[in-house]
Amino acid sequence: MLLSEIHSPQDLKKLPEDKLPLLAGEIRRTIIETVSKNGGHLASNLGVVELTIALHRVFNSPEDAIVWDVSHQCYAHKLLTGRYDSFSTIRTKDGISGFTKIHESPHDYFDAGHASSSISSALGLLTAWDIAGRKDKVIAVIGDGALTGGMAFEALSHAGHLAKKLIVIVNDNQMSISRNTGSISRYLSRLTMSTSYQRFRYLFDKLVDSIPYINRHIGKVIYRIKRSLKGLFLTNNLFVDFGFEYVGPLNGHNIEQLEQTLLRVKKIPRPVVVHVVTKKGKGYSPAENNPSAFHGVGPFNISDGIVEKFDSMSFTEAFSHAMMELGKTNPKVAAITAAMSKGTGLDAFGRHYKNRFFDVGIAEEHAVTFAGGLAAGGLVPVVAIYSTFIQRSIDQIIEDIALQERHVVLALDRAGAVPSDGETHQGIFDIALLRSIPNLTLLSVSSAKDLSLCLNWAVENAKGAVVLRWAKNSCPSEVEAFSKPLQNGRGLLIRANEYAPALEASLGAEPPEAKVLLVCTGSMFGENLTAARSLLLKGINTDIYALRFIKPFDESYFTSIASRYRAVVISEDGMKSGGIAEYIQLLLYSSSYTKNVKTKVLTFPDDFVHNGNREQILKSVGLDSDSILKASLSLLEEGEGN
């Protein structure tokens, strides 16, 4: 096997050209086999195999820096830079990351996971090297979907102004996660290669450089002539207008053509964009035919591409059903996604209510402010974005939604622990980031029924900005409390005889006095339910308080409930600092009704979270059901000791 013999790009350079297609096939098989077991980003990685081979044969990584935007297309890069032996561990606990990671390899210059940052990072690195006198190359690889992000345009503008030798590879597969939308995607599809201009530019520059007087004194005239010629050969080329040379589009699956072009590009003494056209999912027909479904995918059957499903309905599916009902009953409801229609569950809404569905591309900031505009015009927009990506829109939520009291609903999927994608994708900061914003209501849902009721309330009854959050997880079993209508600021008290009637009955006709109250954000209900049942089996009557409302929070109502218990354990799938759990603990300490109640707070630590499935992540930070159980028992023992 060729791939097993490649431990670095230097080994790749020694491989005969006629062996490269065989190597590309081995890389694809390795990626497909591994992702079928571990899950991961399949279609995007299959699409850049030949491009990755060409980059590592032409450039000298790690002396030259290859900066992968988002880096969900870095699997071939990992396989060619010494990580073949560990590749089977990708996205698993203690395994290698599914994204580029600085600590993993000198070939990874940045930790990446969010889109549109590569050009900025690469330009900064190149500028620092230039100041230090270092002449190595810096290459940013960015997808056409990521170009919809405003940060990419800011970086292109600055790079054109600095005029440094930055190489930007635009991987044009006409996809981001969902199919690309917008003028940028259509624009890239219209661009054509102009070899005539590139040939003329090279000869013209060579001639000008040979005449010192002209070169020194009439540079501006020469520049204007060249710009005019570009206008003739490269009509409406956005990259040329930014100050870049433009090469492409190239066949992204032709290694020979890619290598020849990149060798010429290395010699261009200005910033250059190389436009490469690839097919997302290439080499695996299910991914080629449905690249959106195989962008970020769970374990699947290779023979037919069927992906493993949750045993029961997921929160994403519950949201999809709830949005369909709202779309049917309320003509003012609109839905917005940032290139994540399938991932957020809005694809069904988009098919049925096309005039009220908007996929803005990878542009979360615009999505939020655009929603504010829709609200100003009388619609009720629901913006569905992953928790980790809403971090990009905090300013817009403050300035364009909350400050102006616009009725916008923000639906945050993947809140709390997010399996397998590592630090960049954890949804653990949203509560702390959003709780301090005035004119904003923050809800945490516990089940499919609860989600439906909360979403309906947010659309039909709430005012101003409303945020709902839920986990990437299956919905827990329904209990009667989840059907109760919302009361502003109040959560749901779920008693033992409701969540475990058979267990409580087995303890005797007279159940013991409730000793423990487990308080949790909605996404943590399943873990708290397991812990409560374990406590009940030990003869410790335990109730659960699911936090529907994180903000506002009815303090007097909650303290009146908490005062009945000897111990209160508060678990939150978010950061402690600025979170709701710390706030509740302080409230219990300061209230005269609950000053004798023993309390314990369980949250994510002040650190970033590594790979693992949901259970592994929660266990590693002390938020699993066993940790909740142990904290409860510890508080009861502490109380008895006093």
C-alpha positions in Angstrom: 0.0 0.0 0.0 1.5 3.3 -1.1 -0.1 5.4 1.6 1.4 3.4 4.5 4.9 4.3 3.1 4.3 8.1 3.1 5.3 9.6 6.4 5.9 13.2 5.2 5.5 15.3 2.1 9.1 14.5 1.2 8.1 10.9 0.7 5.2 12.0 -1.5 7.6 14.0 -3.7 9.6 10.8 -4.4 6.6 9.0 -5.7 6.5 8.6 -9.5 3.7 10.6 -11.2 2.1 7.5 -12.6 1.5 6.2 -9.1 -0.4 9.4 -8.0 -3.9 8.3 -9.2 -3.4 5.0 -7.2 -2.4 7.0 -4.2 -5.5 9.2 -4.5 -7.7 6.1 -4.6 -6.0 4.7 -1.4 -6.6 8.0 0.3 -10.3 8.0 -0.6 -10.7 4.4 0.6 -9.0 5.2 3.9 -11.2 8.2 4.5 -14.4 6.4 3.6 -13.6 3.4 5.8 -12.6 5.5 8.7 -15.5 8.0 8.5 -18.0 5.1 8.1 -16.9 4.0 11.6 -16.2 7.3 13.4 -18.4 9.8 11.6 -16.9 13.0 10.2 -16.7 15.3 7.3 -16.8 13.0 4.3 -17.9 14.8 1.1 -15.6 17.8 1.6 -12.6 15.7 2.2 -13.2 13.4 -0.8 -13.3 16.4 -3.0 -9.8 17.8 -2.3 -7.7 14.7 -2.5 -5.9 15.5 -5.8 -5.6 19.2 -4.7 -3.9 18.2 -1.4 -1.5 15.9 -3.2 -0.5 18.6 -5.6 -0.1 21.2 -2.9 2.3 18.9 -0.9 4.3 18.0 -4.0 4.8 21.6 -5.1 5.3 23.4 -1.8 7.5 22.5 1.1 5.4 22.0 4.2 5.9 22.7 7.0 8.5 25.4 5.9 5.7 26.6 3.6 2.4 27.0 5.4 -0.8 25.6 4.1 -3.7 27.1 5.9 -7.0 25.2 5.6 -10.2 27.3 6.0 -12.6 25.6 8.4 -10.3 22.6 7.9 -13.2 20.1 7.5 -11.3 19.2 4.3 -7.9 18.4 6.0 -8.1 14.5 6.2 -5.9 13.9 3.1 -3.5 16.6 4.5 -3.3 14.6 7.8 -2.7 11.3 5.9 0.2 12.9 3.9 1.8 14.5 6.9 2.6 11.6 9.2 -0.7 10.8 10.7 -1.7 7.7 8.7 -1.0 5.3 11.7 -3.3 7.4 14.0 -5.9 8.2 11.4 -8.3 5.5 12.6 -8.6 7.4 15.9 -9.9 10.6 14.3 -12.7 12.4 16.2 -12.6 9.8 19.0 -11.6 10.4 22.7 -7.8 10.9 22.9 -7.6 10.5 19.1 -6.5 13.0 16.5 -8.8 15.9 15.7 -11.1 16.1 12.7 -9.7 19.6 12.2 -6.2 21.1 12.0 -4.6 21.3 15.4 -1.4 23.1 16.2 -0.3 20.5 18.9 -0.8 17.6 16.5 1.7 18.5 13.8 4.1 21.2 12.6 2.2 21.0 9.3 -0.9 22.5 11.1 -0.4 26.2 11.6 -3.7 27.1 13.1 -6.6 25.4 15.1 -9.5 25.9 12.8 -13.2 24.9 12.8 -15.2 28.0 11.8 -15.4 29.3 8.2 -13.9 32.3 6.5 -10.8 32.9 8.6 -8.0 31.3 6.5 -7.1 34.4 4.4 -6.8 36.6 7.5 -4.7 34.1 9.3 -2.5 33.4 6.3 -2.0 37.1 5.6 -1.0 37.7 9.2 1.5 34.9 9.1 3.0 35.9 5.8 3.3 39.5 7.0 5.2 38.4 10.1 7.5 36.2 8.1 8.1 39.1 5.7 9.1 41.4 8.5 11.4 38.7 9.8 13.0 38.3 6.4 11.6 34.8 5.9 10.9 33.9 2.2 8.7 30.8 2.6 5.3 30.6 1.0 1.9 30.9 2.7 -1.1 29.3 1.0 -4.7 29.7 2.1 -7.2 27.1 0.9 -10.8 28.4 1.1 -14.0 27.0 -0.2 -16.5 29.0 -2.3 -19.0 28.6 0.5 -16.7 30.3 3.0 -16.3 33.2 0.6 -19.8 34.2 1.6 -18.4 35.2 5.0 -17.7 38.9 5.3 -14.4 38.2 7.1 -13.0 36.6 3.8 -13.7 39.8 1.9 -12.1 42.0 4.6 -9.0 39.8 4.3 -9.0 39.9 0.5 -9.2 43.7 0.5 -6.3 44.0 3.0 -4.2 41.4 1.1 -4.7 43.3 -2.1 -3.6 46.5 -0.4 -0.5 44.9 1.2 0.4 43.3 -2.2 2.4 40.5 -0.5 3.0 37.1 -2.1 -0.1 35.4 -0.7 -1.5 32.4 -2.6 -5.2 31.9 -2.1 -6.7 28.6 -3.4 -10.4 28.9 -4.0 -11.9 25.4 -3.9 -15.1 25.8 -5.9 -17.4 22.8 -5.4 -20.6 25.0 -5.5 -21.3 23.8 -2.0 -20.7 25.0 1.6 -22.7 22.6 3.8 -26.1 23.0 2.1 -26.0 23.9 -1.5 -24.4 27.4 -2.0 -26.7 30.3 -2.5 -26.0 33.9 -3.5 -24.1 35.9 -6.1 -20.6 34.8 -5.1 -21.4 31.2 -6.0 -22.9 32.2 -9.3 -20.0 34.5 -10.0 -17.3 31.8 -9.4 -19.2 29.6 -11.8 -18.9 32.2 -14.6 -15.2 32.8 -14.3 -13.0 31.3 -17.1 -9.3 30.9 -17.4 -7.4 33.4 -19.5 -4.0 31.9 -20.3 -3.6 34.6 -22.9 -3.5 37.3 -20.2 -1.2 35.3 -18.0 1.2 34.8 -20.8 1.1 38.4 -21.8 1.5 39.6 -18.3 4.7 37.5 -17.8 6.3 38.7 -21.0 5.3 42.3 -20.4 6.7 42.3 -16.8 9.9 40.8 -18.1 10.2 43.5 -20.7 9.5 46.3 -18.3 12.0 45.0 -15.7 14.7 45.0 -18.4 14.3 48.8 -18.9 15.5 50.4 -15.5 14.4 54.0 -16.3 10.9 53.0 -17.1 10.7 50.6 -14.2 11.7 53.4 -11.8 9.9 56.4 -13.0 6.6 55.5 -14.8 5.4 52.6 -12.6 2.0 54.1 -12.3 1.5 54.3 -16.0 2.6 50.7 -16.4 0.2 49.7 -13.6 -2.7 51.5 -15.4 -1.9 49.8 -18.7 -1.9 46.4 -17.0 -5.2 47.1 -15.3 -6.7 48.1 -18.7 -5.4 44.9 -20.2 -6.9 42.9 -17.4 -10.2 44.5 -18.1 -10.0 43.2 -21.7 -9.1 39.7 -20.7 -10.7 39.3 -17.3 -14.1 41.0 -17.5 -15.8 41.5 -14.1 -13.1 39.6 -12.1 -13.7 40.4 -8.5 -10.3 39.1 -7.4 -8.5 41.3 -10.0 -10.4 44.3 -8.6 -9.1 43.4 -5.1 -5.5 43.5 -6.5 -4.9 39.8 -7.0 -3.6 37.9 -10.0 -6.2 35.3 -11.1 -5.6 31.9 -12.4 -8.3 29.4 -13.2 -10.6 27.7 -13.1 -8.6 24.5 -13.0 -9.7 20.9 -12.9 -9.3 20.1 -9.2 -8.9 16.4 -9.9 -6.1 16.7 -12.5 -2.9 16.4 -10.5 -0.6 17.1 -13.4 -2.4 20.3 -14.3 -2.6 21.4 -10.7 1.2 20.8 -10.2 2.2 22.7 -13.4 0.0 25.7 -12.5 1.1 25.8 -8.8 4.8 25.7 -9.9 4.1 28.8 -12.1 2.1 30.5 -9.3 5.0 30.2 -6.9 7.0 32.6 -9.0 4.3 35.3 -9.2 5.6 38.2 -7.0 2.1 39.4 -6.0 -1.0 38.0 -4.3 -2.7 35.5 -6.5 -6.0 33.6 -6.5 -6.0 30.1 -8.0 -9.6 29.0 -8.8 -9.9 25.2 -8.6 -13.2 23.4 -9.5 -13.8 20.1 -7.6 -16.6 17.7 -7.0 -17.7 17.3 -3.4 -17.9 13.6 -2.4 -15.8 12.5 -5.4 -15.2 8.8 -5.5 -18.1 7.7 -3.4 -21.4 7.8 -5.2 -23.8 8.3 -2.2 -21.7 11.4 -1.2 -21.5 12.7 -4.8 -25.2 12.4 -5.2 -26.1 13.9 -1.9 -23.1 16.0 -0.6 -25.2 17.9 1.9 -26.1 14.7 3.7 -22.5 13.5 3.7 -20.9 16.8 4.8 -20.9 16.1 8.5 -22.1 12.6 8.9 -22.4 9.9 11.6 -21.3 6.3 11.2 -22.8 4.8 8.1 -22.9 1.6 6.0 -20.4 1.9 3.1 -22.3 -0.3 0.7 -25.4 1.8 0.6 -24.5 5.0 2.5 -27.3 4.6 5.1 -26.4 6.7 8.1 -27.1 5.5 11.7 -30.0 7.3 13.3 -31.0 8.2 16.8 -33.1 5.5 18.5 -35.7 8.1 19.1 -36.6 11.6 17.7 -33.7 14.1 17.9 -34.2 17.7 19.1 -33.4 18.8 15.5 -36.2 16.6 14.1 -38.6 17.9 16.8 -37.7 21.5 15.8 -38.3 20.6 12.1 -41.8 19.3 12.9 -42.6 22.3 15.1 -41.5 24.7 12.4 -43.7 23.0 9.8 -46.7 23.4 12.1 -45.9 27.1 12.6 -45.4 27.6 8.9 -48.9 26.1 8.3 -50.7 28.1 11.0 -48.9 31.5 11.0 -48.2 33.1 7.6 -45.9 35.7 9.3 -43.3 33.1 10.4 -40.1 33.1 8.3 -37.1 30.9 8.7 -33.4 31.7 8.2 -30.4 29.5 8.1 -26.7 30.1 7.5 -25.8 27.3 5.0 -27.3 24.7 7.5 -30.8 24.0 6.3 -30.5 20.2 6.8 -28.3 20.4 9.9 -30.7 22.7 11.7 -33.9 20.9 10.5 -35.2 23.7 8.3 -34.9 21.9 5.0 -38.6 20.7 5.2 -39.8 24.3 5.9 -37.7 25.5 3.0 -39.3 23.1 0.6 -42.9 23.9 1.7 -42.6 27.6 2.3 -40.0 28.8 -0.2 -41.0 32.5 -0.1 -40.5 32.6 3.6 -37.3 30.6 3.8 -33.8 32.2 3.4 -30.5 30.5 3.3 -28.0 33.4 3.5 -24.8 31.2 3.2 -22.0 31.2 5.7 -22.9 34.6 7.0 -24.2 34.4 10.6 -23.8 38.1 11.3 -25.9 39.0 8.2 -28.5 36.3 9.1 -29.2 38.0 12.5 -29.4 41.5 11.2 -31.4 40.4 8.2 -33.8 38.9 10.6 -34.1 42.2 12.4 -35.1 43.8 9.1 -37.7 41.1 8.5 -39.1 41.8 12.0 -39.2 45.5 11.3 -41.3 44.7 8.3 -43.8 42.7 10.2 -42.6 39.1 9.9 -41.6 36.8 12.8 -38.2 35.4 11.8 -36.8 32.2 13.3 -33.0 32.1 12.9 -31.7 28.5 13.3 -27.9 28.4 13.9 -25.6 26.1 15.8 -24.6 27.4 19.3 -20.9 27.5 18.4 -21.6 29.7 15.3 -23.9 32.1 17.1 -20.8 33.4 18.8 -20.0 35.3 15.6 -23.3 37.3 15.9 -23.2 38.6 19.4 -22.8 42.2 18.3 -25.7 41.9 15.9 -27.9 40.3 18.6 -27.1 43.2 20.9 -27.2 46.1 18.4 -29.7 45.1 15.7 -32.1 42.9 17.7 -32.2 43.4 21.5 -31.5 47.2 21.5 -34.3 47.8 18.9 -36.6 45.3 20.6 -37.1 43.3 17.4 -39.2 40.2 17.7 -36.7 37.7 16.5 -36.5 34.0 17.6 -33.0 32.5 17.7 -33.0 28.7 17.7 -29.6 27.3 18.9 -29.0 23.7 17.9 -25.9 21.8 19.2 -26.0 23.6 22.6 -23.9 22.1 25.4 -21.7 19.0 24.7 -21.2 18.4 21.0 -19.8 14.9 20.2 -16.6 14.3 18.1 -15.9 17.8 16.7 -13.6 19.0 19.5 -13.0 22.4 21.0 -14.2 24.6 18.1 -17.8 23.2 18.0 -18.8 22.9 21.6 -22.0 24.9 22.4 -20.9 25.9 25.9 -20.6 29.7 25.7 -24.1 30.8 24.6 -25.7 31.1 28.1 -22.8 33.2 29.5 -22.7 35.3 26.3 -26.4 36.0 26.1 -27.6 36.2 29.7 -26.3 39.7 30.2 -28.1 41.2 27.1 -31.1 43.4 28.0 -34.5 42.8 26.2 -33.6 39.2 25.6 -35.4 36.0 26.8 -33.4 32.8 27.0 -35.2 29.4 27.1 -33.8 25.9 27.6 -36.0 23.0 26.3 -36.1 19.5 27.8 -38.1 17.4 25.3 -39.9 17.4 22.0 -43.2 18.5 23.5 -41.4 21.2 25.6 -39.6 22.4 22.4 -42.9 22.7 20.6 -44.5 24.7 23.4 -41.5 27.0 23.9 -41.2 27.7 20.2 -44.9 28.5 19.8 -44.7 30.7 22.9 -41.6 32.5 21.5 -43.4 33.1 18.2 -47.0 33.8 19.3 -46.7 35.4 22.7 -43.2 36.7 23.4 -41.9 40.2 22.7 -38.4 41.2 21.6 -35.5 38.7 21.2 -36.1 35.1 22.3 -33.4 32.5 22.3 -34.1 28.7 22.5 -31.3 26.2 23.0 -31.1 22.4 22.8 -28.5 19.6 22.4 -27.4 17.4 19.6 -29.1 14.5 21.2 -32.3 12.3 21.2 -35.3 13.7 23.1 -35.9 12.1 26.5 -39.2 10.4 27.3 -42.1 12.8 27.8 -43.4 13.4 31.3 -46.7 15.2 32.2 -44.9 18.4 33.3 -43.6 19.0 29.7 -47.2 19.7 28.6 -47.7 22.5 31.0 -48.1 26.0 29.5 -45.2 28.4 30.0 -45.1 30.8 32.9 -42.7 33.6 32.5 -39.5 33.1 34.4 -40.5 29.7 35.8 -39.2 26.2 35.1 -40.9 22.8 35.5 -41.0 20.9 38.8 -41.0 17.2 38.0 -41.7 15.0 41.0 -40.5 11.4 41.6 -44.0 9.9 41.2 -44.2 11.5 37.7 -40.8 10.4 36.3 -40.6 7.0 38.1 -44.0 6.0 39.4 -43.1 2.3 39.6 -39.9 2.9 41.5 -41.5 5.3 44.0 -44.4 2.9 44.6 -41.9 0.1 45.4 -40.5 2.2 48.3 -43.7 1.9 50.2 -47.2 3.4 50.5 -45.7 6.5 52.1 -42.9 7.9 50.0 -40.0 9.4 52.0 -39.8 13.2 52.3 -38.0 14.7 49.3 -34.4 15.4 50.2 -32.7 16.4 46.9 -33.7 18.8 44.2 -31.8 18.4 40.9 -31.9 21.6 38.9 -30.8 21.5 35.3 -30.8 23.2 31.9 -33.1 21.4 29.5 -30.3 19.6 27.6 -29.2 18.0 30.9 -32.6 16.6 31.7 -31.7 13.0 30.6 -28.6 12.8 32.8 -30.5 14.3 35.8 -33.4 11.8 35.2 -30.9 8.9 35.4 -29.3 10.3 38.6 -32.8 10.9 40.2 -33.8 7.3 39.5 -30.6 6.1 41.1 -31.2 8.2 44.2 -34.8 6.9 44.4 -33.5 3.3 44.3 -31.4 4.2 47.3 -34.5 5.4 49.2 -33.7 9.1 48.6 -36.8 10.9 47.2 -35.6 13.3 44.6 -37.4 15.9 42.4 -36.1 17.6 39.3 -36.5 21.3 38.4 -35.9 21.8 34.6 -35.0 25.3 33.8 -37.4 26.4 31.0 -36.5 30.1 31.6 -32.8 30.9 32.1 -33.7 34.6 31.6 -35.8 36.0 33.1 -35.7 33.9 36.3 -38.4 34.0 38.9 -36.3 34.1 42.0 -39.1 34.1 44.6 -40.9 31.2 42.9 -37.7 29.1 42.8 -36.5 29.8 46.3 -39.9 28.9 47.7 -39.5 25.5 46.0 -35.8 25.0 46.9 -36.5 25.7 50.6 -38.2 22.4 50.9 -35.1 20.3 50.2 -31.9 19.5 52.1 -29.7 19.6 49.0 -29.8 21.2 45.6 -27.5 20.1 42.8 -27.4 22.5 39.8 -26.1 21.2 36.5 -25.6 23.4 33.5 -24.1 22.4 30.1 -22.3 25.7 29.9 -19.5 27.7 31.5 -19.7 28.5 35.2 -18.6 32.1 34.9 -21.6 34.1 33.8 -23.8 31.0 33.7 -27.2 30.3 35.3 -25.9 27.7 37.8 -23.6 30.0 39.6 -26.3 32.7 39.7 -28.8 30.2 41.3 -26.2 29.1 43.8 -25.6 32.7 44.9 -29.3 33.3 45.1 -29.8 30.3 47.4 -26.9 31.4 49.6 -28.3 34.9 49.9 -32.0 34.1 50.5 -33.1 33.7 54.1 -35.4 30.9 53.0 -32.6 28.7 51.6 -29.4 29.7 53.5 -29.3 26.3 55.2 -29.8 24.3 51.9 -26.6 22.6 50.8 -25.8 23.4 47.2 -23.4 22.1 44.5 -22.8 23.5 41.0 -21.8 21.3 38.1 -20.7 23.1 34.9 -18.1 22.9 32.2 -14.7 24.0 33.6 -12.8 27.1 32.5 -11.1 25.2 29.6 -11.7 24.0 26.1 -13.3 20.6 25.6 -11.6 17.8 23.5 -12.9 15.0 21.3 -15.3 12.4 22.6 -18.9 11.3 22.3 -21.5 13.1 24.5 -21.2 10.6 27.3 -17.4 10.8 27.4 -17.4 14.6 27.3 -19.9 14.9 30.1 -18.0 12.3 32.2 -14.7 14.1 31.6 -16.1 17.4 33.0 -18.2 15.9 35.8 -21.6 16.4 34.3 -22.7 12.8 33.7 -25.4 11.1 35.7 -22.8 9.4 38.0 -21.3 12.8 38.9 -24.7 14.2 39.6 -25.5 11.2 41.8 -22.2 11.5 43.7 -22.7 15.2 44.3 -26.1 14.6 45.7 -25.0 11.9 48.1 -22.0 14.0 49.2 -24.3 17.0 50.1 -26.6 14.7 52.1 -23.6 13.3 54.0 -22.3 16.7 54.6 -25.6 17.8 56.0 -25.8 14.9 58.3 -22.3 15.6 59.6 -23.4 19.0 60.7 
